[in-house]
Amino acid sequence: MAKTVECVPNFSEGRDSLKIERIVDSVRNNDKVKLINYEADADYNRTVVTLIGDPEQMIEVIMNMVKICLKEIDLNNHTGEHARMGAIDVIPFIPVADVSMNECVDYANILAEKIAKTYSIPCFLYAEAAREEKRISLPNIRKGEFEGMKEKIKLPEWAPDYGEQEIHPTFGVIGVGARDFLIAYNIDVLTKDEKITGNFAKAIRQSSGGYQFVQAGPVFLENRGHTQVTMNILNFKKNPIYRIFEAVKTEAKRYHLDVPSAEIVGLIPKDALVRSLKYYFEVEGLTFPKEADLNEICDFSTKYLKLRDFTVDKIIDYFL
């Protein structure tokens, strides 16, 4: 198989459908990079784009997206529930086939340098590409967001890895990184009280004594009229989805609150689903069928993991 990476740029627009389409059009129609999907969220005011393809072509495709976002998005006029520091907030490279993590770090450096030189947008390297420990964590870099970054970037310890120590006045800055597969996972809680949901997030996130490899926080979804525990699962093999889902449901019982559903943002590996589905099958005294195809796994995930709006093309193996 040819060298293949996944890239998941997140840009800071989730409400203006025409603007979203103009930005997404910038990454269409490349023979060596496939647009897998894109998901816009009005409450977060953010769109997550999933691309798979040749790493060198990926760099050129992303450069084009940066160019369009620079034209379309002014963060001075942006609000949303999701933290952000750039019009394109984050660009991770993930190895898929015949590509090492070290190579993904190299691609992240090449892209970050090109963005800084071409568009005068400062870039911070994070995760496996980070050059110092405090920059491994993306939330640590992003703290203060676009507004706070205006002063933060001037501090000697927060000089960008590429670019000048001054944010782009409308675009902000970008986090460019390399990492393993990350699961963007949100759990719905039927309450409008963000403080209560914040307690659930605190119970599961690593930074407050919860599960390792989990970053989590609360958010209120105005369009849905309830809150979510929104999170990133950084290692699904060491902390599977079922464990986190059941922990939140247990916490919610203390408040007599319903946890009716959850969602995956972007793609998820089949292995991550199967690991959790096996747990529920064992609870029922059943054996998970080894011959289950992707459509069956999708149906099981809707039933047991309560994943809403979940279709087979959200499983990365569908494209491989």
Secondary structure as UniProt FT lines:
FT   STRAND          4..7
FT   STRAND          10..11
FT   HELIX           17..25
FT   TURN            26..27
FT   TURN            31..32
FT   STRAND          33..41
FT   TURN            42..45
FT   STRAND          46..53
FT   HELIX           55..72
FT   HELIX           75..77
FT   STRAND          88..97
FT   HELIX           101..119
FT   STRAND          123..127
FT   TURN            128..129
FT   HELIX           133..135
FT   HELIX           138..142
FT   TURN            143..144
FT   HELIX           145..152
FT   TURN            153..154
FT   HELIX           156..158
FT   TURN            169..171
FT   STRAND          174..178
FT   STRAND          183..189
FT   HELIX           194..204
FT   HELIX           206..208
FT   TURN            212..213
FT   STRAND          214..221
FT   TURN            222..225
FT   STRAND          226..233
FT   TURN            236..238
FT   HELIX           241..253
FT   TURN            254..256
FT   STRAND          262..265
FT   HELIX           270..283
FT   TURN            284..285
FT   TURN            290..291
FT   HELIX           294..304
FT   TURN            308..309
FT   HELIX           312..314
FT   HELIX           316..319
//
